[in-house]
Amino acid sequence: MKKLVLAAALTAAASSASAGSLADPIIEAPVIVEEATSSSAGIVVPLLLLVLVAAALAAD
C-alpha cells in the first residue's frame, strides 16, 4: 500500500512539474541606436578655424 501511495505521489509530482504554456514566448528585439554622422563633419571645424585666422590676420 505504501508503495502504491508513493508511486502515485511521484507520478503526480512529475506530471505537474511543467512550467510555462504552449504559447510561444514574446521576445522583444533589442533597441540599437546609431548616431548619424556626415562625411563633411570632420572638415567644418578646420575650415572655420582657417577663416578665423585669416580674418584676424586681415584685421591687423
C-alpha positions as a Markdown table, in Angstrom:
| # | Residue | x | y | z |
|---|---|---|---|---|
| 1 | Met | 0.0 | 0.0 | 0.0 |
| 2 | Lys | 2.8 | 2.4 | 0.9 |
| 3 | Lys | 4.5 | 1.7 | -2.5 |
| 4 | Leu | 1.2 | 2.5 | -4.3 |
| 5 | Val | 0.8 | 5.8 | -2.5 |
| 6 | Leu | 4.5 | 6.7 | -3.1 |
| 7 | Ala | 4.2 | 5.8 | -6.8 |
| 8 | Ala | 1.0 | 7.9 | -7.1 |
| 9 | Ala | 2.7 | 10.9 | -5.4 |
| 10 | Leu | 5.8 | 10.7 | -7.6 |
| 11 | Thr | 3.6 | 10.4 | -10.7 |
| 12 | Ala | 1.5 | 13.5 | -9.7 |
| 13 | Ala | 4.7 | 15.4 | -8.9 |
| 14 | Ala | 6.3 | 14.5 | -12.2 |
| 15 | Ser | 3.3 | 15.4 | -14.3 |
| 16 | Ser | 2.7 | 18.8 | -12.7 |
| 17 | Ala | 6.3 | 19.9 | -12.9 |
| 18 | Ser | 6.0 | 21.6 | -16.4 |
| 19 | Ala | 6.2 | 25.3 | -16.1 |
| 20 | Gly | 5.1 | 27.6 | -18.8 |
| 21 | Ser | 2.5 | 27.4 | -21.5 |
| 22 | Leu | 2.0 | 26.2 | -25.1 |
| 23 | Ala | 2.2 | 29.7 | -26.5 |
| 24 | Asp | 5.5 | 31.0 | -27.9 |
| 25 | Pro | 7.4 | 33.3 | -25.6 |
| 26 | Ile | 7.4 | 37.0 | -26.6 |
| 27 | Ile | 10.9 | 38.2 | -27.0 |
| 28 | Glu | 11.4 | 41.9 | -27.7 |
| 29 | Ala | 14.2 | 43.0 | -30.1 |
| 30 | Pro | 17.0 | 45.0 | -28.6 |
| 31 | Val | 17.0 | 48.7 | -29.4 |
| 32 | Ile | 20.1 | 49.8 | -31.4 |
| 33 | Val | 20.7 | 53.5 | -31.6 |
| 34 | Glu | 23.2 | 54.7 | -34.3 |
| 35 | Glu | 24.5 | 58.2 | -34.3 |
| 36 | Ala | 24.2 | 59.8 | -37.7 |
| 37 | Thr | 27.5 | 61.4 | -38.8 |
| 38 | Ser | 28.1 | 63.0 | -42.2 |
| 39 | Ser | 31.4 | 62.8 | -44.0 |
| 40 | Ser | 31.8 | 66.6 | -44.1 |
| 41 | Ala | 31.5 | 66.9 | -40.3 |
| 42 | Gly | 35.3 | 66.5 | -39.9 |
| 43 | Ile | 36.2 | 69.3 | -42.2 |
| 44 | Val | 33.9 | 72.0 | -40.8 |
| 45 | Val | 35.9 | 72.8 | -37.7 |
| 46 | Pro | 39.3 | 73.2 | -39.5 |
| 47 | Leu | 37.6 | 75.4 | -42.2 |
| 48 | Leu | 36.1 | 77.7 | -39.5 |
| 49 | Leu | 39.5 | 77.9 | -37.8 |
| 50 | Leu | 41.1 | 78.8 | -41.1 |
| 51 | Val | 38.6 | 81.6 | -41.7 |
| 52 | Leu | 39.0 | 83.0 | -38.2 |
| 53 | Val | 42.8 | 83.0 | -38.6 |
| 54 | Ala | 42.5 | 84.7 | -42.0 |
| 55 | Ala | 40.1 | 87.3 | -40.6 |
| 56 | Ala | 42.5 | 88.0 | -37.7 |
| 57 | Leu | 45.4 | 88.5 | -40.0 |
| 58 | Ala | 43.4 | 90.7 | -42.3 |
| 59 | Ala | 42.3 | 92.9 | -39.4 |
| 60 | Asp | 45.9 | 93.7 | -38.3 |
